[in-house]
Amino acid sequence: MRILIAVAPLTAHLYPSVPLAWALQGAGHEVRVGSNTGLVEQITSVGLTAVGIGERGSPPAPVTDAELDRFTDVLGFEAGSEFDRLWRATRYYMAAAYKRYHPDGQGRQELVDNLVGFARGWRPDLVIWDPACPAGSVAARECGAASARLMWGPDYSAWVRGQWLDRREDPVAAVGADTDPLAELLAPVFGRFGHDLTDDMVFGDFTVDPFPSQLPRPRGVRVVPMGWVPYAGAGPVPEWLTRPPERPRVCLSLGVTGRAVRDGGDDRVAAVFEAVADMEVEVVATVNADQLGGNLPVPANVRIVDYIPLTQVVPTCSAIIHHGGFGTFFAAAAHRVPQLIVMEDLGSALRSTRYLETMGAGVTLHSDGLTAADVAAQLSRLLTEPSFRDGAAALRADMAAAPSPGELVPVLERLAARYRGQGAG
């Protein structure tokens, strides 16, 4: 079987697909990973064959506040509610991700056209695509392959679609729900190839979902659960990590993706450093010079490491402090490590913190007004109260309840045979 995996040009979107790609490749299937040219080196570095589909494509149409406010009015979440906060935290990124694949003024879109062209020529049996890369859905239909989304976190698109459908069924709310946000964002991607906004185009023939605690979804979204296997890159194990820690080890990680969007020092780092300076712990801080800022003093019990795969350091830790990103969240969960999330109002953190606290596997602080005393108090709880270890074990068990990527391979083989041949190919 031939499988094409299409991902948006971010490491945080590539890495969740790696264990499944390895499982398929290890079972004897041919696997190709398509993304922007800038991600090709990272794809090949994990032992997968890359297909570069272009650098940036056409300049994306701007995402305007007026447009987002109009979508907000249509969806009608209760002001200040959990879902309203989540929508406001994710709406820009969702719109920007889809608009990356919109055609330019001359109707051209290099990224989509190149991915579709490769699919038509190589003729995969199954296209697995990142929800932030709807070009994968088009490629599947254009070559006649089965189409599967692979989630890396909350199913924002299905959640938004379900909210809009619910509003349309409400006689009162329907008056203001004429605009379908997903239709506006995806029609320019699908319409160039003559495809309508059907459920199978928006959600694939089925959705492979490694996230146990999902957002509400409309009926008709076919879900295939998969256990999350964390992958965070590779590299040699440093010598200091081969020795057991003499004191409880705590990891501090604020994510690699966020480094690109933050200018100057990170106040969360300063608060953590002050908090742990007098604690009997050993801290491994995976932060770079920009996150440290200019003159931030580093306590004697803190080791600065610009980058190390979390899958190397987390198993040696008694606790982790992080930003709430799902890659970090699941790396900690896989090794039953209690978590302190110092969050900002971002979609990933809003959902991971809810799941974390529901399972009793950790605690949450907000970055606004964060103090060293807050961090010290909550970190001490993680290190001394057994209930958090119990919660972390329960979280790990919840993850492990679904089939592993290797166990999922025969399921995908059957589903590919069932759904392929439905498109233009």
C-alpha positions, 0 to 999 in steps of 0.5 A: 500500500502507498500512503501519502502524509500531508502536514503543515510546515511546522515541526509541532505538526510533523512529530505527531505523525512520525510514530504512525508513519514508522509503523506503516513503513515498518509493516512494508508500506511505502510512505511519503510525507509532503510539506513545504520545502522548509520542512524537508530536512526535518522529515528526512531526519526522522527516517521518512521520505519527503516530498517538497511541495514548495516554499510558501505558495501564494501570499496568504490573504490577510485574516482581518478582525472584522472577519473573525468578529463576524464568525464569532457572532455567527457561532454565538458562544456565550460571552466569557464561557469556556468555549467562547475563550477557546474560540477566541484563542484559536480563531486566528490560527484556524483561519490563517492555517486554511488561508495558507492554501487559498489561491492568489489573485490569478487563481494559483496555489503552488502548495496545493497544486504541487501536492495534488500533482504528486498524488496524481502521479504517485497514486497513493492508496491512502492520504493521511492529512493534518487538519491544518493542511486541507490540501491533503483532502483535495489530493486524496480526492483527486487521485482516488485515495482514501482520505484520513485526518490525523489529529494532533490535538482538539478537533477545532474544525469539527467543533466549529462545524457542529456549533454552526449546525446547532445554531442553524437548527435553533429557530431563534439563533438561525436568524444570525447564522447565515454564514458558515465559517468553515465554508468561507475558509475552505471553499477557496481550497476545495472549489478550485478542483470542483469539490463541494464542502461535504463532510468527507472533504472537511473531515476525511473518510475517517479521523485518526484521533490520539486525543482521549478528551475531545471537543464536541463533534457533529454526528457523522464524523467517523473516528478511529482512536489511536494511542499517542506515542510521543516523539520529540526529535532525536539526538545523543544522550548527554553524559549527565543524563545517564546518571540518576539525579541526586535530588528530584529532577524537574523539567522546564519546557515552554515549547519550541514553536513559541520561541519564534513568536515571543520577543525578549525574555519570558517572565515565566522563566524568571518566576520559575527560577526564583521559585526553585532557587531555594528548593531541594530540586534539580531543574533542567530548563530547555530554554534559549538565550531569548527566553532567558532575556538579558540579565536573568540570574540562573540559580545554581540548581538549574541546568540550561539546555537549549534543546533536548528531546523531551522523551530523553529527559522527562522519564528521569523527572519527578515533575514538569513545568510547561506551557500546555502544548500537546507534544509536551503534555503527552510526553509527560503523560506517557511517563506518568510525570505530574505536570504544572502548566503555566498557561496563556490563553492559547487553544492547546493550553485551554484544553490540556489544562482541563484534561489534566485537572480532570484526571488529577495529574497536575495543576494549572497557573495562569501566566498573568500575574504569575509569582514565584511563590505561586510556582513554588507552592504548586510545585511542592504539591506535585512533589509531595502529594501522592495523589498527583502520581496516581492521577498521572498514572490514570492519565497514562492508562487513559492514553494507553486504552486505544490501539498503538500505531502498530496495532492500527496498521491493519485497521488502516489497511481495511479502511483504505480498501473500503474508501479508496476509488471514490475520487477523481482518480 
